Amino acid sequence: MQIDPSVTLLRSLRRVAQAIDVRSREIARLTGLTLPQLIVLQAIRTLGEVTTQQISREAAMSAPTVVAVLDKLEAKALIARYRSTKDRRVVHARLTAAGEEALAAAPDLLQPGFMAAFRALPEGERQALAEAVSRVAMLMAPPPVEPVSSATR
C-alpha cells in the first residue's frame, strides 16, 4: 500500500515546524530575542537604513507585524527610528551599535549543522530543494495581491 504524498508532506511540514519551534525557543533563551526580531534585525543590516515596507518585504512579514517587532527592538535600544528629511510621513529604521552586537552574538537561525549539511549537497540538489520548499511556501501562503489603483483601470 502506497502512502498518499499529501500525508507525507503534512508529516514533513509538521517536523519542520517542530524543529523551527525548538530552535526559536533555544535562540530566545540564548539571546533574549525572538526569531522574528532577529529576522528583522538581519533585514535592517542587509538593507541599511530602511522603511517598514522594505523590511516587510525582505523579512516576509506583514507591515503591522514588522511595526510591532520594531517597537520591541526600539525599546531594547537595538534599532533607532527617525523620520525622513525628504518626506516626514516616511519613517526609517537603522541598527544601533547594540543591535549590531546582538546580531554578531546571535547563533545561526537554523539548527547547528544544517547549513553545512545543505552546502555538502550537490549544487543541483540544493537548487531543487530550495525551489521545492519555495513552491510549498507559495502554495501555503501565496504572496499578497497588490491592490489595483484606479489609475491603472
C-alpha positions as CSV (number, residue, x, y, z in Angstrom):
1,M,0.0,0.0,0.0
2,Q,1.4,3.3,-1.1
3,I,1.2,6.3,1.3
4,D,-0.6,9.4,0.0
5,P,2.0,12.0,-0.9
6,S,-0.1,14.7,0.9
7,V,0.2,12.7,4.2
8,T,4.0,12.5,3.7
9,L,4.1,16.3,3.0
10,L,2.0,17.1,6.0
11,R,4.2,14.9,8.3
12,S,7.3,16.5,6.9
13,L,5.9,20.0,7.4
14,R,5.0,19.2,10.9
15,R,8.6,18.0,11.6
16,V,9.9,21.3,10.1
17,A,7.5,23.3,12.2
18,Q,8.6,21.5,15.3
19,A,12.2,22.0,14.5
20,I,11.7,25.7,14.0
21,D,9.8,26.0,17.2
22,V,12.5,24.2,19.2
23,R,15.2,26.4,17.6
24,S,13.2,29.5,18.2
25,R,13.0,28.7,21.9
26,E,16.7,28.0,22.1
27,I,17.5,31.3,20.4
28,A,15.2,33.2,22.7
29,R,16.8,31.6,25.7
30,L,20.3,32.4,24.4
31,T,19.7,35.9,23.1
32,G,16.6,37.2,24.7
33,L,15.3,37.9,21.2
34,T,12.6,36.1,19.2
35,L,13.1,34.6,15.8
36,P,11.1,37.4,14.1
37,Q,13.1,40.0,16.0
38,L,16.4,38.5,14.7
39,I,15.0,38.3,11.2
40,V,14.0,42.0,11.3
41,L,17.4,42.9,12.6
42,Q,19.0,40.9,9.8
43,A,16.8,42.6,7.2
44,I,17.8,46.0,8.5
45,R,21.5,45.0,8.4
46,T,21.1,43.8,4.9
47,L,19.2,46.8,3.6
48,G,20.7,49.6,5.7
49,E,18.6,52.5,6.8
50,V,15.2,51.3,5.6
51,T,11.4,51.8,5.8
52,T,9.0,49.4,7.4
53,Q,7.6,48.4,4.0
54,Q,11.1,47.4,2.8
55,I,11.7,45.4,5.9
56,S,8.3,43.8,5.5
57,R,9.2,42.6,2.0
58,E,12.7,41.5,3.0
59,A,11.6,39.6,6.1
60,A,8.4,38.2,4.5
61,M,6.3,39.6,7.3
62,S,3.2,41.8,7.3
63,A,3.8,45.5,7.9
64,P,1.8,45.5,11.1
65,T,3.9,42.6,12.4
66,V,7.1,44.5,11.5
67,V,5.9,47.6,13.3
68,A,5.2,45.6,16.5
69,V,8.7,43.9,16.2
70,L,10.3,47.3,15.6
71,D,8.6,48.7,18.7
72,K,10.1,45.9,20.8
73,L,13.6,46.3,19.2
74,E,13.5,50.1,19.8
75,A,12.5,49.5,23.4
76,K,15.6,47.3,23.7
77,A,17.7,50.1,22.0
78,L,18.7,47.7,19.2
79,I,17.3,49.9,16.5
80,A,16.6,53.6,16.1
81,R,13.7,55.0,14.1
82,Y,13.6,58.5,12.6
83,R,11.5,60.5,10.1
84,S,12.8,61.1,6.6
85,T,14.1,64.6,5.9
86,K,12.5,64.5,2.5
87,D,9.1,63.2,3.5
88,R,8.1,63.5,7.2
89,R,5.5,60.7,6.7
90,V,8.2,58.2,6.0
91,V,9.9,56.5,9.0
92,H,13.3,54.8,8.6
93,A,14.9,52.3,10.9
94,R,18.6,51.7,11.4
95,L,20.6,49.4,13.7
96,T,22.3,50.8,16.7
97,A,25.7,49.6,18.0
98,A,23.8,47.4,20.4
99,G,21.8,46.0,17.5
100,E,25.0,45.2,15.6
101,E,26.4,43.5,18.7
102,A,23.2,41.5,19.2
103,L,23.4,40.2,15.6
104,A,27.1,39.4,15.9
105,A,26.5,37.4,19.1
106,A,23.4,35.6,17.8
107,P,23.6,32.0,16.8
108,D,22.5,30.7,13.4
109,L,18.8,30.8,13.0
110,L,18.7,27.2,11.7
111,Q,19.8,24.2,13.7
112,P,23.6,23.8,14.1
113,G,25.0,21.8,11.2
114,F,22.1,22.4,8.9
115,M,23.9,24.9,6.6
116,A,27.0,22.7,6.5
117,A,24.9,19.7,5.5
118,F,22.9,21.7,3.0
119,R,26.2,23.1,1.4
120,A,27.5,19.5,1.2
121,L,24.7,18.5,-1.1
122,P,25.4,18.7,-4.9
123,E,24.5,22.1,-6.4
124,G,21.6,20.7,-8.4
125,E,20.1,19.0,-5.3
126,R,20.5,22.3,-3.3
127,Q,18.7,24.2,-6.1
128,A,15.9,21.6,-6.4
129,L,15.4,21.6,-2.7
130,A,15.3,25.4,-2.4
131,E,12.8,25.5,-5.3
132,A,10.6,22.8,-3.8
133,V,10.5,24.5,-0.4
134,S,9.7,27.8,-2.1
135,R,6.9,26.2,-4.0
136,V,5.5,24.7,-0.8
137,A,5.6,28.1,0.8
138,M,3.8,29.7,-2.2
139,L,1.1,27.0,-2.0
140,M,0.6,27.5,1.7
141,A,0.9,31.3,1.8
142,P,0.5,32.9,-1.6
143,P,2.0,36.4,-1.8
144,P,-0.4,39.2,-1.2
145,V,-2.1,40.6,-4.2
146,E,-1.1,44.2,-4.9
147,P,-4.2,46.5,-5.0
148,V,-5.1,47.8,-8.4
149,S,-5.1,51.6,-8.3
150,S,-7.8,53.5,-10.1
151,A,-5.2,55.0,-12.4
152,T,-4.4,51.6,-13.9
153,R,-8.0,50.5,-14.6
